[in-house]
Amino acid sequence: MYSQITPLIVVFLFICSGFGAQLNGQDRVEHPEGELQPTSADDIWPQTMSGSNYNEFWTYHFYLENELEITLIFSIANFGSLKSPVSGARASILGFGGDDYQVLREYPLDRLVTDKDRYQMKLRRDRDIWIEGKLPDKHSVHFVTTKDGVSYDIRLEMKNIQQGYKWGNGIFSVDGSRVGIVTHIPYADVSGTVKINDREKKVSGSAYMDHIFQDKITTRLFSDGFRFVYHNGPDNWEAGHFLGRDRRDERNIIGYTLVRNNNNTSLKKPRRLIRSDSERVFGHDLPKKLEIEFTDGSKRSVERVRDRERFEMLQELGRLARRVARGYLRGEVIEFRGEARFVNNSSDVPVRYNYFIVD
């Protein structure tokens, strides 16, 4: 019966950039040892490709002119006897000529090509879907495919790439399961072309990319997750990424915030994630405000102001397959994306948010 569920959708359901189902079991979190560490170029390679279960995601956010926003997610996963190992890519394109697009592709994992000399990871040798370039020197992405009669051609190059970071070795432990969070590109300038069918645009803006990996199936480890990104130039940015284990428990979170200003980058470690002022959005209950309280006593409060996208991980399935998947996963992963603001901050530069729930 599970053969009706496409592998890529299962990939996103199991990890969803680190977000899974409601906590069920022990309550034990270990944070990385040490402080802020720069990433190395080799940190970008897959970290989990051994064992019977693993999940890994490279998530690129491109904030472009004229309210055009593109998210590209590259993934690999192995679910043991449930599914054969797969690699995948998902593109979310908001505001292209007034239209929004979502497209997913997946391939057997044994088709994945890693070229260590070019720092290239290509999902399949005969497909033009890849990331390439040694960080922080240079980096680019291609996403060229056709699905359901729509052709996509996204070619973006990043320059002025700022040094990436991680907390210690970047590894958290959640009930004995390894969870890695690495910020490879906190800020970069980006330019290139986006073409959908016969419409093509030259684009420019800023980019962000982080990398999450886990060595076990994690649907019962997390209840929600929150990411925000603020860009105001290469020396003025802030990015936070948090995974919540139980929405009822403010202290039961992992993640961190990076802050860059005055030629200095600092690491903020979370103590609590406070979700408040619930409201209905696209038929789901979301917090209007999310406040992160850090171990140094400081706080950062983020308020959603414009919700641009909802993505339901089971939306491409038929009724029967969706029922089976929901029963197996004990819920459905729903992703929201849009604009936000820092509360009590006068800056008019928008903050971008992603929020995930299991409903």
HELIX and SHEET records of a PDB file:
HELIX    1   1 TYR A    2  GLN A    4  5                                   3    
HELIX    2   2 PRO A    7  ILE A   15  1                                   9    
HELIX    3   3 CYS A   16  GLY A   18  5                                   3    
HELIX    4   4 ALA A   41  ILE A   44  5                                   4    
HELIX    5   5 GLU A   65  GLU A   67  5                                   3    
HELIX    6   6 LEU A  109  ARG A  111  5                                   3    
HELIX    7   7 ARG A  319  LEU A  329  1                                  11    
SHEET    1   A 8 VAL A  29  GLU A  30  0                                        
SHEET    2   A 8 ILE A 171  VAL A 174 -1                                        
SHEET    3   A 8 SER A 177  ILE A 196 -1                                        
SHEET    4   A 8 VAL A 150  LYS A 159 -1                                        
SHEET    5   A 8 HIS A 139  LYS A 147 -1                                        
SHEET    6   A 8 ILE A 129  GLU A 132 -1                                        
SHEET    7   A 8 GLN A 120  LYS A 122 -1                                        
SHEET    8   A 8 VAL A 113  ASP A 115 -1                                        
SHEET    1   B 8 VAL A  29  GLU A  30  0                                        
SHEET    2   B 8 ILE A 171  VAL A 174 -1                                        
SHEET    3   B 8 SER A 177  ILE A 196 -1                                        
SHEET    4   B 8 ARG A 199  GLN A 214 -1                                        
SHEET    5   B 8 ASN A  53  LEU A  64 -1                                        
SHEET    6   B 8 GLU A  69  PHE A  79 -1                                        
SHEET    7   B 8 VAL A  86  PHE A  96 -1                                        
SHEET    8   B 8 ASP A  99  PRO A 108 -1                                        
SHEET    1   C 2 LEU A  36  PRO A  38  0                                        
SHEET    2   C 2 TYR A 165  TRP A 167 -1                                        
SHEET    1   D 9 ASN A 264  LYS A 268  0                                        
SHEET    2   D 9 ILE A 253  ASN A 261 -1                                        
SHEET    3   D 9 TRP A 237  GLY A 244 -1                                        
SHEET    4   D 9 ASP A 224  HIS A 231 -1                                        
SHEET    5   D 9 VAL A 351  VAL A 358 -1                                        
SHEET    6   D 9 VAL A 333  PHE A 342 -1                                        
SHEET    7   D 9 LYS A 299  GLU A 312 -1                                        
SHEET    8   D 9 HIS A 284  PHE A 294 -1                                        
SHEET    9   D 9 PRO A 270  VAL A 281 -1                                        
END                                                                             
